[in-house]
Amino acid sequence: MRHAAVAAFLLHLAAALWVWNTWSGFGRGNVLVWMDFPSSLAFLQLRGRWLLAGSVLVGGLEWAVVAGLLTYFLGRSARR
């Protein structure tokens, strides 16, 4: 479960940094907000690098929790 959470957080970090570096100023904020929805509502008011930091922290945590819970429930259902 821990490995899945860490992997999801790192995948989110890589995706957020890739979006930040390759998309234009207008588009990257929109992509980050939709990538982390609904947790992005917590950092929606941020701009610039603060938006990236909020996405990495809050969105990465969201992805980690979802991956950990999916791993837990799928692991429990696969056992006898």
N, C-alpha and C positions, 0 to 999 in steps of 0.2 A: 504494500500500500504506500509506504514511504517512497519507494523508488518511482512509482507511477506519479506521485505528487511532485517529486523533484523534476522528473522528466517533463511533465506538463508545464511546470513553471519555466524551465529552461527553453522549451519550445515556444512558449508565449514570449519570453524575452527575445529570442531570435526573431520571431515574427514581428514584434513591435519595433525592434531596431531596424529590421529590413524595411518595414513600411515607412518609418521615420526618415530613412536615408534615401529612399527611391521615389517616394511620392512628392507631389508639389505641396506647398504650404497649406493650400485649402483642402486638398484631398486627404492628406495624411491624418489630420485631426478627425475627419469623418470616419475614416477606416478604423482608427483606434477606438473611437466611441462605439461603433457597431461591433467590433471584434470583442469588446468587453461588456456588451449589454447583458444584463441590466445593472451590473456593478458600476458601469461608467457614469451612472446618474450621480454617484458620489463625487466624481471629479470633473463633471461636465463644465463647470465654470472656469477651469484652469486653462491657461494659454501657454504656448511655447514649450520650453523644456519641462515646465511643471506638468503639462499634460502628458508628456512622455513618462515622467516619473510616476504620476498617478496611475497611468495605464500599466506600467511595469509592476508596481506594487499591488494595487487593488485588483487589477485584471489578472495578474499572475497568481495571486492568492485564490481568486475565483477558479481559475483553470486548475490549480493544484487541488483544491477541495473537491471539485467535480471529478477529476481523475482518480483521486483517492477513494471517494465514495463508490464510483463505478467499479473500481478494482475490488473493493471490499464486497460489494453486493454480487458481482459476477463470480468472485472466488467462493463466496458462500453458497451460491446456487449450483456451482459445478461440483461441490463435494457431496458425498453420500450422506 
